[in-house]
Amino acid sequence: MADPSVEKRRKDLVEAMSKERGYMPPPWAYMAEKDLDFIEAYNNLYTRGLTDGKALPIKTRELIAIAILAYRGLTDAVYEHGKRALRHGATKQELMEAIETTIVPGGAPTFGTGLRALMMIEEDEKKGKK
């Protein structure tokens, strides 16, 4: 029988992660079931790295993350972090400029990844999704 306090921690963590990110990646939910302590530690690192810092606000940190994720070719991650940046005050123009910035150090594939994610965001807007 599962410990009710552990189940509550798990439920609270999954809800908090979903709220903060605006989505919950299925692998992270899986990990919450398998190793709650590990995913809590990961979430603490995520929160530390992608929330307001001493000098950089969330939106700026997200724009940096977007560029790195685009370089790695992770369109879906760029999409999710782009939506999060918008929720935290970034404009679509700022997203575009962050993506434009990737073309010199990252090349056309990086630029294309960022553009595909931005196009997905705009398609969602047309459909009325946030």
C-alpha positions in Angstrom: 0.0 0.0 0.0 1.3 3.4 -1.0 2.2 6.0 1.7 -0.4 8.7 1.6 2.1 11.4 2.3 4.2 10.3 -0.7 1.2 10.2 -2.9 0.3 13.8 -1.8 3.9 15.0 -2.5 3.7 13.3 -5.9 0.3 14.9 -6.8 1.4 18.3 -5.5 4.6 18.2 -7.5 2.9 17.1 -10.8 0.3 19.9 -10.4 3.0 22.5 -9.6 5.2 21.4 -12.5 2.2 21.5 -14.9 1.1 24.9 -13.7 4.6 26.4 -13.9 5.4 25.0 -17.4 1.9 25.1 -18.8 2.2 21.4 -19.7 3.6 18.2 -18.2 5.9 16.1 -20.3 4.8 12.5 -20.0 8.3 11.3 -19.2 8.4 13.7 -16.2 5.0 12.3 -14.9 6.4 8.8 -15.4 9.5 9.8 -13.4 7.3 11.2 -10.6 5.9 7.7 -10.3 9.2 5.9 -10.4 11.6 8.2 -8.4 9.9 11.1 -6.7 13.0 12.4 -5.0 14.9 12.6 -8.3 12.2 14.5 -10.1 11.8 16.9 -7.1 15.6 17.6 -7.4 15.2 18.1 -11.2 12.3 20.4 -10.7 14.3 22.5 -8.2 17.1 22.9 -10.7 14.5 23.8 -13.5 12.9 26.3 -11.2 16.3 27.9 -10.3 17.4 28.1 -13.9 14.1 29.2 -15.6 12.4 31.6 -13.2 13.3 35.2 -12.3 17.0 35.5 -11.4 18.8 38.3 -9.7 19.3 40.1 -13.1 17.5 38.1 -15.7 13.7 37.9 -15.8 11.9 34.6 -16.8 11.2 35.8 -20.3 14.9 36.5 -21.0 16.0 33.1 -19.5 13.4 31.5 -21.7 14.7 33.3 -24.8 18.1 31.9 -24.0 16.7 28.4 -23.5 14.9 28.7 -26.9 18.1 29.4 -28.7 19.9 26.4 -27.1 16.9 24.1 -27.8 16.7 25.3 -31.4 20.4 24.5 -31.8 19.7 21.0 -30.5 17.0 20.6 -33.1 14.2 20.2 -30.5 11.2 21.9 -32.2 8.7 20.7 -29.6 10.8 22.1 -26.7 11.3 25.4 -28.5 7.5 25.5 -29.0 6.8 24.8 -25.3 9.4 27.3 -24.1 8.2 29.9 -26.6 4.7 29.6 -25.2 6.1 30.0 -21.7 8.1 33.0 -22.7 5.0 34.6 -24.1 3.1 33.9 -20.9 5.8 35.7 -19.0 5.8 38.8 -21.0 7.8 38.1 -24.2 6.4 39.3 -27.5 6.3 37.4 -30.7 8.8 39.9 -32.0 11.2 39.0 -29.2 10.7 35.3 -30.0 11.5 36.1 -33.6 14.6 38.0 -32.8 15.9 35.3 -30.4 15.4 32.8 -33.3 17.1 35.2 -35.8 20.0 35.4 -33.4 20.6 31.7 -33.8 21.4 31.8 -37.5 25.0 32.9 -37.2 26.2 30.6 -34.4 23.8 27.8 -35.1 23.3 27.9 -38.9 20.2 27.4 -41.0 19.1 24.2 -39.3 18.9 25.9 -35.9 17.1 28.9 -37.5 14.6 26.5 -39.2 13.9 24.7 -35.9 13.1 28.0 -34.3 10.9 29.1 -37.1 9.0 25.8 -37.2 8.2 26.3 -33.5 7.1 29.9 -34.0 4.9 28.8 -36.8 3.3 26.2 -34.5 2.6 28.9 -31.9 1.0 31.1 -34.5 -1.1 28.2 -35.8 -2.3 27.6 -32.2 -3.3 31.3 -32.0 -5.3 31.0 -35.2 -7.1 28.0 -33.7 -7.8 29.9 -30.4 -5.3 27.9 -28.3 -3.1 29.4 -25.7 
